Amino acid sequence: MANNNFCVRIQLQIIRTITAKGLGVVSCFTGSLLKKIELLLIATLLMLSTTLKADDFFSDLRWNGYISQSLIHTTDNNFFGESDDDISLDFTEIEFLLSATFLRDFQFSGSLLSRRAGKSDNGQIRLDHGFITYTAFNNVDWTLGVRAGRIKASQGFYNETRDVAFTRPGILVPQSIYLERYRDWMFSADGVELFTMRSWDTNSLSFRLSMSNKDPDQEVFEELIPATGVPYNIGSVKDGLSGVAKLLYDYDTGRIRLGFTYGHLSYKVDNSEFGNFPDTKISTEAIFLSAEYNTDKWKFVGEYVPTKNKLLNLLGGLPDQNSNGLSYYLQSTYRIDQKWEVMLRRGVLFLNKDDKDGTLFETRFGIPGHTQYAKNWVLGMGWHFSDSLLFRVEYYDVEGTGWIPSKDIADTQVLHKNWEMLMFQTSYRF
């Protein structure tokens, strides 16, 4: 009886905490509050991983994880480490995921991630995502609920699962859209999300609407600044608001999938510490048009993403930038049997569709125009050795350097417009 009373008190305290934090997230997005939410989610993840009277508190406890290690060789340019005419082992991912249902209608889901990706990511363990979901209504026809915490942005088909090797369409998600250099901007944010789904027969229509807070550090912000070779002073980056709305139609249990996503992100940077300068303003709007068709042997998928980007009031005399970007890819995958598959992908990225080859950009900043676009062919093969072990190999033929992470670039002037990349990856899940 004492243990039961103890668990009841824990449940009541968690309800009070979730309510207070959830309302706080909706009403105001302050940095200190978000730190408290992150600590709360980490504490919850650790608490659920213990075995103290687990059956009295929660049910349907599930945990799993994965480890992946890649080997990368490139010609002329580096990608995720010193891979130029060499071999880089600097792309490693280790993630532990845990979820549990409690109080019948509540669910916690979270993950701890260690990711090493050249100079872009140092392998430090962090809370990759962690949120609490409340399902208000759920039957065979309708689902309605809300979640709060560190939420994965539901942009396109692959952004939510881009870090799990077994759910990616290749070793890397298509770089023309899901750029690794912008991963920290795209993947997750602290906020709330409303979700609903209507199901009938073997079809479904789902809608998700999220509002999030982004609190980037200066290194993330630097990815957006033109690499002029001159040190750039960055003021205090203010919290920025982002919103994502996604509509997904699933026909015949996934035989056809159609998706529409709208995303908006905006920031301000306080430059007052450098003098009487106005705030730098950054905004991005993106529309994801996604389609997928599956047969017994074939899978065809493609996404088309136009963007609108603004960089205003930059320091150092850099001019304002207003550009319309465009990116897309088409991929076909053939399943030879249950274990083997081959894939072919064509990807195209234009950071400014009105200056596709970067000629105007090069004239303006003296930076090679090929840094503003990338076109690539990818040929790959996957071997599902078992349910837990996956091997992949991929060959990239690339024109342009638009999706190379800036931290892998020592000097833009020594980048090569045409380059190749060979990648091997071994992934194990448990």
MISE-731325 format. One line per field, with one value per residue (C-alpha): residue in one letter; z, x, y negated; chain. Coordinates in steps of 0.02 Angstrom, whole numbers. Each point is the difference from the previous one (the first is absolute). Layout:
aa (A,...) .
z (Z,...) .
x (X,...) .
y (Y,...) .
ch (A,...) .
This chain:
aa (M,A,N,N,N,F,C,V,R,I,Q,L,Q,I,I,R,T,I,T,A,K,G,L,G,V,V,S,C,F,T,G,S,L,L,K,K,I,E,L,L,L,I,A,T,L,L,M,L,S,T,T,L,K,A,D,D,F,F,S,D,L,R,W,N,G,Y,I,S,Q,S,L,I,H,T,T,D,N,N,F,F,G,E,S,D,D,D,I,S,L,D,F,T,E,I,E,F,L,L,S,A,T,F,L,R,D,F,Q,F,S,G,S,L,L,S,R,R,A,G,K,S,D,N,G,Q,I,R,L,D,H,G,F,I,T,Y,T,A,F,N,N,V,D,W,T,L,G,V,R,A,G,R,I,K,A,S,Q,G,F,Y,N,E,T,R,D,V,A,F,T,R,P,G,I,L,V,P,Q,S,I,Y,L,E,R,Y,R,D,W,M,F,S,A,D,G,V,E,L,F,T,M,R,S,W,D,T,N,S,L,S,F,R,L,S,M,S,N,K,D,P,D,Q,E,V,F,E,E,L,I,P,A,T,G,V,P,Y,N,I,G,S,V,K,D,G,L,S,G,V,A,K,L,L,Y,D,Y,D,T,G,R,I,R,L,G,F,T,Y,G,H,L,S,Y,K,V,D,N,S,E,F,G,N,F,P,D,T,K,I,S,T,E,A,I,F,L,S,A,E,Y,N,T,D,K,W,K,F,V,G,E,Y,V,P,T,K,N,K,L,L,N,L,L,G,G,L,P,D,Q,N,S,N,G,L,S,Y,Y,L,Q,S,T,Y,R,I,D,Q,K,W,E,V,M,L,R,R,G,V,L,F,L,N,K,D,D,K,D,G,T,L,F,E,T,R,F,G,I,P,G,H,T,Q,Y,A,K,N,W,V,L,G,M,G,W,H,F,S,D,S,L,L,F,R,V,E,Y,Y,D,V,E,G,T,G,W,I,P,S,K,D,I,A,D,T,Q,V,L,H,K,N,W,E,M,L,M,F,Q,T,S,Y,R,F) .
z (0,41,-169,-89,94,-43,-186,6,74,-140,-132,73,9,-181,-58,90,-73,-178,10,66,-125,-147,34,22,-170,-83,87,-15,-75,119,2,186,-13,-144,102,138,-126,-63,177,35,-154,39,178,-66,-119,139,118,-126,-27,182,62,163,3,-188,-21,126,-92,-187,-131,-174,36,-158,-28,-144,-80,-142,-43,-172,-64,-170,-106,-122,-144,-111,-141,16,138,182,68,184,37,-96,-142,-147,-84,169,107,138,143,75,-29,149,75,164,63,142,-14,132,7,127,26,167,71,-151,-114,22,-85,20,-142,7,-64,48,-148,-25,-177,-72,-174,-42,73,-9,151,139,68,161,76,-9,10,-183,28,150,12,90,-104,59,-109,31,-122,-86,-89,-166,-96,90,101,85,119,49,46,84,26,-120,-158,-164,-143,-119,-160,-153,5,89,116,156,-31,-80,144,-4,-131,-21,-46,-118,-189,-5,102,-5,-20,-169,21,-127,128,171,4,137,16,55,107,164,-77,-71,114,168,105,168,-15,-21,-138,-37,-101,-71,-120,-91,-53,-112,-81,-42,-20,117,1,136,49,117,56,109,74,64,71,-71,106,-115,52,-100,-92,-72,-50,-93,-126,-75,-18,-166,22,-49,88,119,184,30,165,61,135,121,-95,62,12,-164,-35,-127,-58,-103,-75,-85,-93,-46,-102,8,-127,5,152,-70,-183,-39,117,-35,115,13,131,33,115,61,105,59,112,62,52,122,-67,130,81,-156,-10,-57,-124,-34,33,-133,-63,-74,-71,-105,-75,-80,-84,-13,-136,27,-93,15,-96,53,-85,57,-77,-35,102,-82,105,-39,88,-67,115,-46,135,38,100,73,90,49,93,-5,82,-87,-147,-71,-109,38,-82,-70,-95,-59,14,-85,32,-49,-18,-82,63,-56,104,-64,126,-72,143,186,35,-150,-79,-122,-17,-119,48,-90,110,-44,116,-46,147,-117,-150,-81,3,-27,-42,131,-126,80,174,-53,-75,158,133,-91,57,-128,-78,21,188,-42,-80,-10,-121,38,-55,134,-33,151,63,166,81,142,75,139,85,107,-119,-157,-120,-132,-133,-108,-137,-27,-157,45,-90,119,185,65,129,73,185,22,138,-125,-108,46,-147,-128,-131,0,-18,-158,-102,-54,127,48,162,51,163,97,153,126,113,146,98,165) .
x (0,142,79,-167,-25,176,-32,-164,92,129,-137,-89,163,42,-173,24,174,-53,-147,105,140,-116,-97,163,62,-161,-8,181,160,134,175,-1,-165,64,152,-117,-101,157,53,-176,4,173,-55,-156,103,117,-145,-89,159,0,-91,-74,-181,-11,-163,-86,46,6,-34,56,181,104,182,119,150,121,183,65,175,46,156,15,118,-11,98,55,-122,-24,-165,-19,186,162,-68,85,106,-5,-122,-102,-80,-74,-182,-66,-175,-55,-177,-104,-189,-131,-189,-133,-186,-63,-168,-75,-10,177,157,181,124,181,173,181,116,187,40,172,3,169,16,-188,-39,118,-91,-60,-150,-158,-188,-43,-186,-113,-185,-159,-153,-179,-125,-171,-95,47,-108,2,-55,72,153,26,135,137,183,122,187,145,-92,69,-52,-114,68,-12,13,167,42,-71,96,158,110,-52,96,-137,-132,105,-13,189,157,-46,-171,-11,121,-87,-140,56,169,118,66,-174,-42,-3,-122,-117,-7,-80,-59,-85,-187,-172,-85,-182,-33,-153,-33,-153,6,-115,23,186,19,39,14,103,34,133,25,146,69,177,140,175,148,151,179,116,81,-168,-35,165,-59,-113,131,94,177,93,160,-16,-44,-182,-61,-160,-105,-118,-112,-178,-124,-89,-172,-36,-158,-33,-165,-5,-137,32,-112,34,-89,-15,112,143,-6,-19,51,-25,61,-8,104,16,138,47,149,53,138,71,179,34,150,-2,162,94,-78,-159,-46,-175,-42,47,-156,-9,-151,-32,-158,-6,-131,28,-95,27,-57,36,-58,34,-17,61,171,12,-7,-5,12,27,-10,-3,39,-6,62,1,149,43,156,-19,113,159,154,164,-80,-69,-151,-174,-44,-170,0,-117,74,-53,44,-66,46,-67,45,-41,36,-10,-17,94,-62,-33,183,69,-51,75,-43,30,-26,11,10,6,26,-2,23,-62,-101,24,189,10,184,52,73,-80,48,181,5,-76,104,149,-50,-7,-173,-4,-25,-178,-62,24,-56,33,-31,1,12,-15,-27,-68,18,-120,104,-128,-137,136,147,6,144,-4,119,-30,91,-29,42,-19,8,1,37,-163,-34,174,-3,96,107,70,57,169,4,-138,130,73,-166,-24,-158,-5,34,-46,-37,-3,-86,-15,-111,-33,-152,-57,-160,-48) .
y (0,-118,27,-30,-164,-50,31,-97,-149,11,5,-152,-97,42,-58,-166,-20,45,-120,-143,26,28,-159,-91,57,-59,-167,-54,67,-57,72,40,92,105,50,57,102,84,45,66,111,68,37,88,105,53,35,110,100,56,156,-65,60,-26,95,-114,-157,30,132,45,-44,14,-38,25,-79,7,-22,-48,-28,-70,0,-147,-32,-154,-77,-182,-56,53,65,47,-2,10,107,-87,135,87,99,-81,96,-158,41,99,6,81,-27,72,-19,32,-18,43,-22,-64,-52,88,-153,-68,57,-51,17,-53,37,-33,-21,-3,-56,-30,-79,-73,-175,-27,110,53,153,-81,89,-105,12,22,-2,19,-35,50,41,-9,93,-76,109,162,130,92,-155,-152,-49,-167,-56,-121,17,-118,-1,18,48,64,-113,96,-77,112,188,23,-144,86,161,-71,58,184,99,132,-130,-106,27,17,-31,-184,-78,-90,-145,-109,-24,64,-87,59,-178,-54,151,-98,-123,132,150,-42,-145,-33,-31,77,98,40,158,85,145,66,183,100,171,7,-188,-144,-189,-83,-180,-71,-178,-51,-160,7,-103,4,-55,21,-29,-111,145,52,-180,-11,129,-134,-137,-12,68,-160,53,-147,37,-43,-73,78,-80,85,119,-19,142,25,68,135,83,156,59,171,92,182,116,187,110,189,27,-100,48,-185,-142,-185,-137,-189,-92,-186,-60,-174,-52,-173,-70,-163,-37,-143,-99,-139,61,-56,-173,-80,137,68,182,124,86,175,88,154,70,172,107,188,92,186,156,186,154,180,169,170,-31,-186,-159,-172,-157,-183,-168,-177,-147,-185,-120,-187,-63,-170,-64,-182,-125,104,-75,-39,-87,162,-37,65,163,46,162,135,173,160,181,170,182,157,173,176,155,179,141,148,110,-19,-36,-94,-165,-125,-184,-144,-182,-166,-153,-186,-150,-185,-118,-137,58,-171,28,187,12,-130,-122,-154,61,22,-174,-74,89,74,174,142,13,189,-26,-54,159,188,133,181,178,135,187,112,176,62,171,39,139,22,-100,-79,-20,-108,-33,-137,-65,-155,-93,-188,-98,-184,-166,-148,-17,-75,134,25,-53,-163,75,124,-146,-71,-121,-26,-44,175,89,101,-18,183,135,178,90,183,48,162,18,137,-19,107,-22,79) .
ch (A,A,A,A,A,A,A,A,A,A,A,A,A,A,A,A,A,A,A,A,A,A,A,A,A,A,A,A,A,A,A,A,A,A,A,A,A,A,A,A,A,A,A,A,A,A,A,A,A,A,A,A,A,A,A,A,A,A,A,A,A,A,A,A,A,A,A,A,A,A,A,A,A,A,A,A,A,A,A,A,A,A,A,A,A,A,A,A,A,A,A,A,A,A,A,A,A,A,A,A,A,A,A,A,A,A,A,A,A,A,A,A,A,A,A,A,A,A,A,A,A,A,A,A,A,A,A,A,A,A,A,A,A,A,A,A,A,A,A,A,A,A,A,A,A,A,A,A,A,A,A,A,A,A,A,A,A,A,A,A,A,A,A,A,A,A,A,A,A,A,A,A,A,A,A,A,A,A,A,A,A,A,A,A,A,A,A,A,A,A,A,A,A,A,A,A,A,A,A,A,A,A,A,A,A,A,A,A,A,A,A,A,A,A,A,A,A,A,A,A,A,A,A,A,A,A,A,A,A,A,A,A,A,A,A,A,A,A,A,A,A,A,A,A,A,A,A,A,A,A,A,A,A,A,A,A,A,A,A,A,A,A,A,A,A,A,A,A,A,A,A,A,A,A,A,A,A,A,A,A,A,A,A,A,A,A,A,A,A,A,A,A,A,A,A,A,A,A,A,A,A,A,A,A,A,A,A,A,A,A,A,A,A,A,A,A,A,A,A,A,A,A,A,A,A,A,A,A,A,A,A,A,A,A,A,A,A,A,A,A,A,A,A,A,A,A,A,A,A,A,A,A,A,A,A,A,A,A,A,A,A,A,A,A,A,A,A,A,A,A,A,A,A,A,A,A,A,A,A,A,A,A,A,A,A,A,A,A,A,A,A,A,A,A,A,A,A,A,A,A,A,A,A,A,A,A,A,A,A,A,A,A,A,A,A,A,A,A,A,A,A,A,A,A,A,A,A,A,A,A) .
